[in-house]
Amino acid sequence: MKRISVLVFAVLFSVVGKSQDSISVFKVVKSTPIAIGANFIVSPSTNVLWIGVDNKICIKAEGEGKIAKVEFAGATIAQRDSCYIARVTSGNGHEAILSVYELLPNGKSQLALNKKYNIVSLPMPEILVSDVKSDSTIDKFSLMAIGKLTAKLKGTNEKLKVVSFEMQSGNQTTIDTLKSSNEKLTVEMKLVIDAMKPGSLILFNNIICQNRQGDLLPPQSVRIFLDEKKIYQYGF
C-alpha cells in the first residue's frame, strides 16, 4: 500500500492456474477539499456581447459557494443589484473573457470558471415614421393621421420600443426642436407639420429605442420630405 496525496492504491496479485494476471484495485480516500467547489450558473446562456449597450449578466453560486470577484478581460463590468452590467465600445469580431473567482474557506480566492464572449456589433434599428422609411416622401394627412414612429432590428422581425425622439424643422437660420417622450407625435409637432409647405424637410433625431431585454440602443436619426398628396383629405 502506498499513499500518494489523497489516493491510496492497493495492488493485489493473484495466480490462476499456470498463468499470472496483474489486477489493479483502486480505492479512493477523499480528503477535506480546500475549495468548496461550487457550481456557478451564468445567465443568459448566450456568448455574445453587444457593442454600445448594457449587457446584463447574472452569476449564481449553487450550494454554499460564494463569489469572491468577477473580472472581464476585453470589457468593463459593474455590479448592479444581484447581477452585473458588461459594456464594450468596440472590438467587433474579437473576444472577451468573463472570469469568476470562488471564495475559499481560508479567505483566499481561486478561479472557478472562464467564459468566452464574442463581441458583436448590434444590428441597427430600422425606423419608420408613419410607416415610411428615412429619405422617403409622405403627405401631411398620412404623417399626422398615423402620427407615430415604429422600429425593429434591421434584418430581423424583432420589434423595438421607441422610448423618445426629437423633431426638428425650420431653415438654415432657424431650427425648432420639439420633443416626445414616447413613440407618438405630440400635438405641437402636428401643428408645426400642418403649417409646413410641400417639399419641406423634417428631421427626427435622437431617436432612442429599447430592445426586449430592456437595453437602450444608440440614438438614431431619420429624415422625411413632405409631399403634396392627400394634404386636405376629408376627415382629418
Secondary structure, 3 states (H helix, E strand, C coil): CEEECCEEEEEEEEEECCEEEEEEEEEECCCCCCCCCCCEEEECCCCEEEECCCEEEEEEECCCCCEEEEEEECCEEEEECCEEEEEECCCCCCEEEEEEEEECCCCCEEEEEEEEEEEECCCCEEEEECCECCCEEEEHHHHHHHCEEEEEECCCCCEEEEEEEEEEEECCCCEEEEEECCCECCHHHHHHHHCCCCCCEEEEEEEEEECCCCCECCCEEEEEEEECCCCCCCCC
